[in-house]
Structures are given as structure tokens and as C-alpha cells.
Amino acid sequence: MRLTRMALQGLGLVTCVLAVACDAAGPDGRGIHSQVGIDLRELMPARLQGTPISVIDAVTLTIAPSNGEEQTLQEPATLADPSVRFEVTVETGTAAFAAAVLSNNGTTLFSGETEADIQEDGFRVDLDLVAQRPVLALSTDSLKLTGDGLDSFVVSNIGAGTLEWSAQPVDGVEMTPASGGIAAGASQVVDVISRGGVPPGEAILVRFQSAEGELEAKVQGIDPVFAVAVTPDEGSVTLVEGQGTGLEAGFVVRNTGNVADTYTISCTGESAVTCTGTSGASVPLESGDSAAVTAAYDVASSAGGTLILTATGTQTSDQGQYVITCCLIGIR
């Protein structure tokens, strides 16, 4: 069971501590007028940082004073726009406070209640919200796929109990797995594979469903871009006396395109530098990933030279290099 302490700088402390902030009279000249802040970001696990979405749709706040009328307020709330503000006026005396986080089908997901003594010089209420149901959340609201590309959603349960979820089939897109059960605080990776069903420049909606609400996320079609970068562009090495054979230099190969690719690695030397091999003949990389590659080389004379490493992929290649300086007695 997930429990979250409401706090002004966390998830929703109903707070009015300083007289300057909360001793203003209400519209009819009675009571204490205050702005109550609730922030949903504490519900968001680290794995959902970015552009996550969830079935959370609104927050309600009910205040029932012992000597006044009960008032219930509701404001929209999402993980993308997690800050909620309520304008309230509370009579002095004892008051009951209750808050609830609702899903997009009206289900109560989190709730809590407490009582507080409202004084003329201010009041403070600490209220714990407890998860009542599973809560469906996705790591992002959109993916971009090439004609046969693959990407993933992370489906999470940020509530209590076991989240039973399913994905609605969409022509041209395969989702694996298409359903599952996720324990409280856990998550599951769902691979989305385009089967030619999302042309570049177009988009389709995929739906994730649960008893507590459903979510829509966008899958956009994009043209494949093949690109690679090898670094350093122009590094430098100064050898010390006695060096000349069995030397090594490190490079980084990065896939800067938007599709996975495999890069063939080759190495050459110029002037007195000779490349004797690399740590691998090829490097497979997903979009945005990188890998370290080591090149071995010898230097035949004090003339030095240049060591060049080339990564060649689909429709693209790039080179990195080191300038080798060696005017040392130990190299002939």
C-alpha cells in the first residue's frame, strides 16, 4: 500500500502556517482565507521522469468545519501538470479535511482525511494520502518509429494492489506483451514494433486499459536517419622515451541516427604510425548508444604521424584520429 505525506513542497500539504499568508478574511469578512497547494510529483517514480502520463485526472479537497458549511473543491491534475491550487475560506474552530486523487473514469486512487484546529493566527494540516487502487502510468506520451523500428513504453503501477492492464490492438503495430499484471511499485517494458503501419509524418494512437482508467499514447512514423560519430576528432598523444611498439589509443563510436545500426571498425596509420588491430571488428548500437573501441598501433620513428579509426555503417561513416608526436631518443 503506497502512502504519501501531503506537503506543500511535496504531495499536497494543506498548509497555512504564517499569519501573513493566511489571516486574510474570507469574502464575507469571516473565516481565514488561504491558498492550498497540492503537488503530485511525489507520486512519480524516478523511472517516470520526463513526459509521463497516468490515469490521474483530478484532485478533490473537502473541508467540513464544526461550525460552518462543508465545502468540496475539485481541480484538474496530471503528472504533466502536477501542481494544484485551491482557494479556501475556513471558519475558526475544528475542521475535518479530506483529499482524494481521482482517475479519468472517476475512480478514487488515493485518499486521506484528518482533523485540524483552525486558529485566527493560522493553521497547519498534515494529511497522509494512501493508495486505494492500482494506478496505470506510462513512461512517455509518444514514441517515434521508422518503418520497421522498435521502441518501448514502460508501464507502471504507481498505486496499490495488482494492476491488470491490456493494450488495444492497432493495425500495423505490434505490442509485446499486450497485457499483464503489475504489482504495486513495479513496472513492465512493452515493446512497440512498427510493421509498416505508421508512414513517415503520420501518427496513430495506442490505448492502454485498466479498470481504473485508460490512457492513449501516440506512435509517430519517421524517416530513418543513419548517422555515426567517432571521437576524438583530433586527439593528441606525446610519447615518452622508449615507447614505440604495443601502444593503444581509445575511441568512442556513437550512433547519432534514429535507428539501430552495426558499424564496421577499421584502423589505419599515416607517416611512421602503423595500426596493428582494433578491439572489435564491428559494433552494433541502438540509436543514441555508444561504445568504446581500442586501436593498437606502433610508431616506427621519431617522425610520428596520425592514427585514424573509421566506423562504417549503413549509408554513413565517420573517422576519429590521434596525432602522435614523438621526437624521443628511444624511438628510431
MOUR-V137856 format. One record per residue. N is the residue number from 1. OMEGA is omega in whole degrees, 0 to 359 (* if undefined). D_CENTER is the distance of its C-alpha to the mean C-alpha in Angstrom with 2 decimals. Layout:
BEGIN
((N,OMEGA,D_CENTER) (N,OMEGA,D_CENTER))
END
This chain:
BEGIN
((1,181,23.75) (2,179,20.97) (3,181,22.51) (4,177,21.07) (5,177,23.39) (6,178,23.51) (7,185,23.53) (8,178,23.68) (9,176,20.91) (10,179,19.04) (11,162,19.32) (12,165,22.55) (13,172,25.58) (14,193,28.52) (15,174,30.11) (16,190,33.11) (17,185,34.40) (18,181,36.11) (19,181,39.24) (20,183,38.42) (21,190,35.25) (22,180,36.78) (23,178,40.56) (24,179,40.90) (25,177,43.01) (26,183,41.83) (27,180,43.11) (28,179,46.40) (29,181,46.90) (30,174,46.06) (31,180,43.20) (32,181,40.23) (33,184,37.73) (34,171,34.13) (35,182,30.59) (36,181,28.28) (37,175,24.57) (38,183,21.92) (39,185,18.22) (40,188,15.83) (41,178,12.92) (42,176,14.46) (43,189,13.87) (44,177,10.09) (45,182,9.42) (46,183,7.39) (47,181,5.81) (48,178,4.67) (49,182,3.57) (50,178,3.60) (51,183,6.32) (52,173,6.93) (53,178,10.68) (54,179,13.29) (55,176,17.08) (56,187,17.50) (57,184,19.86) (58,174,22.17) (59,175,23.50) (60,177,27.25) (61,179,29.33) (62,179,32.95) (63,181,35.51) (64,179,38.96) (65,181,41.43) (66,182,44.63) (67,180,46.79) (68,182,44.96) (69,176,43.25) (70,177,39.95) (71,177,37.13) (72,181,33.93) (73,178,31.21) (74,178,28.14) (75,176,25.27) (76,180,22.35) (77,175,18.90) (78,176,15.41) (79,178,11.89) (80,179,11.70) (81,195,15.02) (82,184,15.29) (83,181,18.47) (84,178,21.73) (85,176,25.22) (86,171,28.53) (87,185,31.98) (88,172,34.35) (89,186,37.97) (90,176,39.17) (91,175,42.81) (92,184,43.85) (93,180,44.46) (94,178,42.47) (95,175,39.54) (96,179,37.24) (97,175,33.53) (98,178,31.26) (99,178,27.67) (100,174,25.74) (101,186,22.35) (102,176,23.10) (103,181,21.48) (104,169,22.13) (105,174,25.27) (106,179,26.57) (107,175,25.86) (108,183,25.62) (109,178,22.45) (110,177,22.92) (111,177,26.21) (112,179,28.38) (113,180,31.68) (114,176,33.94) (115,179,36.95) (116,177,37.60) (117,183,40.73) (118,180,40.55) (119,180,42.69) (120,181,43.96) (121,174,42.34) (122,178,38.85) (123,177,36.84) (124,181,33.68) (125,172,32.09) (126,186,29.63) (127,180,28.37) (128,174,26.33) (129,182,24.22) (130,178,24.41) (131,181,22.47) (132,186,25.13) (133,170,23.49) (134,181,20.56) (135,180,17.59) (136,177,15.70) (137,177,11.98) (138,183,9.76) (139,182,6.13) (140,179,7.18) (141,180,10.65) (142,173,11.90) (143,175,12.56) (144,184,15.20) (145,169,17.95) (146,185,21.24) (147,178,24.42) (148,185,23.89) (149,180,20.27) (150,172,17.73) (151,187,14.00) (152,164,12.14) (153,168,10.60) (154,178,9.65) (155,184,12.15) (156,172,12.32) (157,181,15.28) (158,179,14.60) (159,182,18.36) (160,177,21.59) (161,180,23.60) (162,178,22.70) (163,174,20.63) (164,185,22.62) (165,175,20.73) (166,178,21.79) (167,180,20.79) (168,181,23.47) (169,177,24.88) (170,180,24.73) (171,176,27.32) (172,179,26.20) (173,178,22.82) (174,179,22.68) (175,184,20.12) (176,351,20.45) (177,182,20.80) (178,177,21.67) (179,179,21.96) (180,175,21.65) (181,185,21.82) (182,180,19.05) (183,179,20.19) (184,179,19.00) (185,182,15.87) (186,181,15.38) (187,182,13.32) (188,179,14.44) (189,178,13.38) (190,179,15.11) (191,178,16.23) (192,184,17.17) (193,177,20.16) (194,176,22.00) (195,181,25.74) (196,185,26.84) (197,181,26.13) (198,180,23.86) (199,177,25.96) (200,180,24.53) (201,179,24.09) (202,181,23.92) (203,174,21.35) (204,178,21.63) (205,173,20.08) (206,185,19.14) (207,174,19.63) (208,187,18.41) (209,173,21.14) (210,180,21.97) (211,184,24.93) (212,181,22.93) (213,180,21.68) (214,182,20.08) (215,171,17.17) (216,176,17.39) (217,186,14.89) (218,172,16.11) (219,183,16.86) (220,175,18.29) (221,180,20.93) (222,174,21.11) (223,178,23.80) (224,176,23.24) (225,178,23.22) (226,181,24.54) (227,180,24.18) (228,176,24.38) (229,177,24.82) (230,179,26.91) (231,6,27.14) (232,176,29.13) (233,179,30.87) (234,176,33.90) (235,180,33.83) (236,177,37.06) (237,174,38.87) (238,183,42.15) (239,176,44.08) (240,183,46.36) (241,178,49.91) (242,178,50.30) (243,179,47.08) (244,180,47.48) (245,177,46.46) (246,182,43.58) (247,179,41.00) (248,176,37.23) (249,183,34.52) (250,176,30.74) (251,174,28.67) (252,177,25.01) (253,183,24.38) (254,175,21.11) (255,181,20.31) (256,176,19.62) (257,180,20.15) (258,177,18.04) (259,177,19.74) (260,179,20.56) (261,176,23.88) (262,186,26.37) (263,174,28.11) (264,184,31.69) (265,175,32.39) (266,186,35.75) (267,177,37.34) (268,176,40.47) (269,178,42.46) (270,181,44.74) (271,184,47.98) (272,182,48.57) (273,177,45.07) (274,175,44.72) (275,183,41.51) (276,178,42.31) (277,178,39.13) (278,183,35.33) (279,177,33.11) (280,180,32.19) (281,180,33.61) (282,182,30.34) (283,174,26.57) (284,182,24.23) (285,170,20.73) (286,178,17.75) (287,178,16.48) (288,181,15.04) (289,179,16.40) (290,180,19.40) (291,177,22.37) (292,178,25.21) (293,180,28.70) (294,176,31.95) (295,176,35.18) (296,182,38.58) (297,174,41.44) (298,175,45.01) (299,188,46.80) (300,183,50.45) (301,181,51.84) (302,177,51.28) (303,181,50.54) (304,180,46.88) (305,185,44.76) (306,174,41.28) (307,186,38.92) (308,175,36.77) (309,182,33.95) (310,173,33.00) (311,183,30.11) (312,179,31.13) (313,179,28.95) (314,176,29.37) (315,184,30.91) (316,173,29.72) (317,177,30.51) (318,181,30.14) (319,168,32.04) (320,183,31.60) (321,171,34.63) (322,171,36.32) (323,184,39.64) (324,179,41.83) (325,181,44.45) (326,175,47.31) (327,190,50.74) (328,183,51.62) (329,185,54.89) (330,180,53.42) (331,182,52.33) (332,*,55.05))
END
